[in-house]
Amino acid sequence: MNHSQIVSFIWGVADLIRDTFKRGKYQDVILPLTVLRRLDCVLAPTKEKVLQTVGKFKGKLENLDPQLRRASGFAFYNTSRYDFDKLLADAPHLAANLRNYIKGFSPNMGEVLEKFDFDNTISKLDEAGLLFQVLERFKNVNLHPDTIDNATMGTIFEELIRKFNETAEKTIERRLFQSYIGVVAR
């Protein structure tokens, strides 16, 4: 898939969430899950090594961060036993397990993810019965750096953000038009 096809595939989530989220809120679902999926793909090759490192040093060292960074090969890591496959394999507990997965990220990545305020979105998706479908959609897109380099990933984010802005502009234009019609009809 090229970056345009990936953007279209990811944007297809909007079709799933249309009845639960207003157009202006699609980004609350799509952006954090795009980031989580990218991180999931990036960390996949070293996930087991990170979990082994946690098992080896937990309770023995005060600060595991340097060892976990070394194990992951990056400046961030995830200590949760979950990844997208394991999350979807336990559908009845998906919301709680997704929260556990997010809390498993290193403090530096946790700060980034907190900015999305994704917890409310998880609750809303779960209550609407959409969390599994949406997460499954993201699991089916390969955002691994071997497939999608960082520059292309940046382009994908830019295109998604452009789509959110277009959607917001159309909503504003529609409201202005409806207001205009309301004034003219008087």
N, C-alpha and C positions, 0 to 999 in steps of 0.2 A: 504494500500500500504506500502511495506517496502521501505527502503531508496534507494535501487537499482532501484525499479520501479519508484520512484519519480524522481530520476536522469534521467532515460530514458524518462519519461514523459516531464520533463523540457527540456531535450536535444532535444526533438522532435520539439522545436521551430526552431531549425536550418533548418529543412525541409521547414518551412514557409519563412524564411528570406534568404535562399540560393542564390536567384537571385539578391538580393539587397545588401547584405553584403558579403564581402570576408570572407573566413574561419577564418582568424586571427582576425576578428572583431565581431564574434558571441558573444564573452564575453561582448562587449559593450551593447548588448541587454539583454542577459540572466542573467548576474550577478546583474545588478541594479534591474531588475524586480523580481528576486528571493528575494533580500533584501526587496524591497517594498512589495511584497506579504507576506513575513514573518511578517513585521511590521504591515501590514493591519490585519493579523490574530491575532497577539498579542494584538493589540489595540481595536479590535472589541467589546469585552465585555464592555469596558468603554468609547467607542466613544461618546455616548449620554451624559454621565456625564461630559465629557470634554467640549462638546458644550454648555451644560447648565451652566457650570462654566464660560466660556467665556462670555455668555450672562449676567450672574449675576454680574461679576466684571469688564467688559470692560469699560474703562473710569473712573472707581472708584479707581482703584489701578494702580500705576506706573509699578509695576513688577508682572505680573500674573503667572510667571513661577512656583513658589512654589505651588500655588493653582492648576495649571494645572497638575503638576507632581503628586500631591496628588490625583487628580481626576482620572488620568490614572492608578495610581498604579505602575508607572514605572518612571525611570529617564528621560523619553522622552514622547512625546505626539504628536497628530496631531489635529490642530484646523480647518482644512478644513471640509466642510460639506460632502466631497466626501470619498468614499471607492471604492473598485473595482466594486461592484455591481452598485453603483450610477454613476460611470464613464462610464460603459458600457451602462447604460440606456439612456445616452445622447450622442450617437455615433457621431452626426454631430459636436459636440464641444469637442470631446475626447482629442485632443492635448492640447487645452487651459485649460481644466478642470484637466488634468493630471499634468500640470505645477502648477496649483493652489493647487492641492493635495500635491505635493512635497513641495511647499513653506509653507504649513501649518504645517510642522513638526517643533518641538522645535529646537532652535538654535544648540544645541549639535548634534542632528540627522541631521540637515540640513548641517552641516559641513561634516559629513560622506558622505551624498548623493552627495554633490558638487564634491567630488573626482571622481565620475563616469563620470562627464561631460555629463550627460544624455540628456541635452537639444538638442544637435545636433542629437542624436540618435532618440529622439522623432520626430524631424522634418523629418528625413530621413524615418522613419517608416510611418509617416503620408503621406508624398509625394508619397510613394510607395503603399499606400492603405493597409498597413499591420498592422497598430497600433491596430485596433479593434481586429483582429484575434489573434495577439500576446497577448494582454492584456486578452482576453477571455480565452486563453489557461492557462495563469497564474491564473486566477480567479478559474479555475477548479481544482487547486491543493490545498489541505488543508495543510497549514504549521503552523497551530495553535500549540502552545506548549503542549496542551493536547494530540495531535496526534503525533507530532514530537518534542521530547525533544531537549534541546540545544546541547547535545553531538551528537545526530543523525543529527541535522541541520549542525553542523560543518563537519560531515562526508560527507553530501550532497555537501557542498561547496567545500570540498577537491576533491571529485570525479568530480565535474564540472570543477574545475581548471585543474585537471589532463587531462580531455578530451580536454580542450582548448590547453594545452601544446602538447598533442598528435597530434592534428590537425595542430598546428603550426610546429611541427617537420616534419610531413608528407609533408607539403607545402614546407619546406626547403629542405627535401630530394628530392621531385619532381623537384624543381628548380635546385638542384645540378645535378640530373640525366639528366635533359633537357640540362643543360650546358655541361655536359660530352658528351651527344649524339651530340650536336652541334660541339664540338671540334673534336670528332672522325669522324664525317661526312665530315670534311674539307679535 
